[in-house]
Amino acid sequence: MIFISEESEINLNLNDRAALYFYAQWMPFHKKMLKMIEKIELRYKKNKIAFYAVDVEQFKSLCKRYSVESIPTVVIFRDCCEVKKIEGLVMTAAFRNAFIDI
């Protein structure tokens, strides 16, 4: 997981698969989401999914660009194109299943 400090750190061209995790530090289930993402990272290490953590308080322009309306939101990309969006806290199995076919 790459916690970005500048928008330029996000390079969707660098990886075939990527995900943007939009979060807020004050969000009560932020740590739970991080654990789910860590499990996905380990499981799909061979597929090399790049995970970028985006603080919604700091990067409002990215929230607008990707139409983030709830926290957390995970936007999944394949070949630089948005293929899925997961909004809100979901069950671990549903979260894991979102990455199966990307």
C-alpha positions as CSV (number, residue, x, y, z in Angstrom):
1,M,0.0,0.0,0.0
2,I,1.3,3.4,-1.0
3,F,0.0,6.2,1.1
4,I,0.3,9.1,-1.3
5,S,1.5,12.6,-0.3
6,E,1.2,14.1,-3.8
7,E,-1.1,13.3,-6.7
8,S,1.9,12.7,-8.9
9,E,2.7,9.5,-6.9
10,I,-0.3,7.7,-8.5
11,N,0.8,6.2,-11.7
12,L,-1.9,4.0,-13.2
13,N,0.3,3.4,-16.3
14,L,3.0,1.7,-14.2
15,N,0.8,-1.3,-13.4
16,D,-1.7,-3.3,-15.3
17,R,-3.9,-3.4,-12.2
18,A,-4.3,-0.8,-9.6
19,A,-6.7,0.3,-6.9
20,L,-7.3,3.7,-5.2
21,Y,-8.4,3.4,-1.6
22,F,-10.1,6.6,-0.5
23,Y,-10.1,6.9,3.3
24,A,-10.2,9.4,6.2
25,Q,-8.1,9.0,9.4
26,W,-11.2,9.6,11.6
27,M,-13.1,6.9,9.9
28,P,-13.9,4.2,12.6
29,F,-13.3,1.2,10.3
30,H,-10.2,2.5,8.5
31,K,-8.0,-0.1,10.2
32,K,-10.4,-2.9,9.2
33,M,-10.2,-1.8,5.6
34,L,-6.4,-1.7,5.8
35,K,-6.3,-5.3,7.0
36,M,-8.6,-6.4,4.2
37,I,-6.4,-4.6,1.6
38,E,-3.3,-6.2,3.0
39,K,-4.8,-9.6,2.6
40,I,-5.7,-8.8,-1.0
41,E,-2.2,-7.6,-1.6
42,L,-0.7,-10.8,-0.3
43,R,-3.1,-13.0,-2.2
44,Y,-2.6,-11.3,-5.5
45,K,1.1,-10.6,-5.3
46,K,1.7,-12.3,-8.6
47,N,-0.9,-10.1,-10.3
48,K,0.9,-7.1,-8.9
49,I,-2.1,-4.9,-8.0
50,A,-0.8,-1.5,-6.9
51,F,-2.8,-0.1,-4.0
52,Y,-2.7,3.7,-3.4
53,A,-4.2,5.1,-0.2
54,V,-5.8,8.5,-0.8
55,D,-6.7,10.7,2.2
56,V,-10.0,12.4,1.3
57,E,-9.3,15.4,3.4
58,Q,-6.0,16.1,1.6
59,F,-7.0,15.2,-2.0
60,K,-10.5,16.6,-2.7
61,S,-9.7,17.0,-6.4
62,L,-9.1,13.2,-6.7
63,C,-12.4,12.6,-4.9
64,K,-14.1,14.7,-7.4
65,R,-12.3,13.2,-10.4
66,Y,-13.4,9.6,-9.3
67,S,-16.8,10.6,-8.0
68,V,-16.1,9.5,-4.4
69,E,-19.3,10.1,-2.5
70,S,-18.8,7.8,0.5
71,I,-15.9,6.7,2.7
72,P,-14.4,4.2,2.2
73,T,-14.4,3.9,-1.5
74,V,-12.1,1.6,-3.5
75,V,-11.8,2.3,-7.2
76,I,-10.2,-0.6,-9.2
77,F,-8.4,-0.1,-12.5
78,R,-7.2,-2.5,-15.2
79,D,-5.1,-1.1,-18.0
80,C,-5.7,2.4,-16.8
81,C,-9.5,2.1,-17.0
82,E,-11.9,2.1,-14.1
83,V,-13.5,-1.4,-13.9
84,K,-15.1,-1.5,-10.5
85,K,-16.0,0.8,-7.6
86,I,-16.7,-0.5,-4.0
87,E,-18.4,2.1,-1.9
88,G,-18.8,1.8,1.9
89,L,-17.7,-1.0,4.2
90,V,-18.4,-4.4,2.7
91,M,-18.0,-7.9,4.0
92,T,-14.5,-9.4,3.6
93,A,-15.7,-12.1,1.1
94,A,-17.4,-9.5,-1.1
95,F,-14.3,-7.3,-1.1
96,R,-12.1,-10.2,-2.0
97,N,-14.4,-11.3,-4.8
98,A,-14.2,-7.8,-6.4
99,F,-10.6,-8.6,-7.3
100,I,-11.0,-12.1,-8.7
101,D,-11.6,-11.2,-12.3
102,I,-9.4,-8.1,-12.7
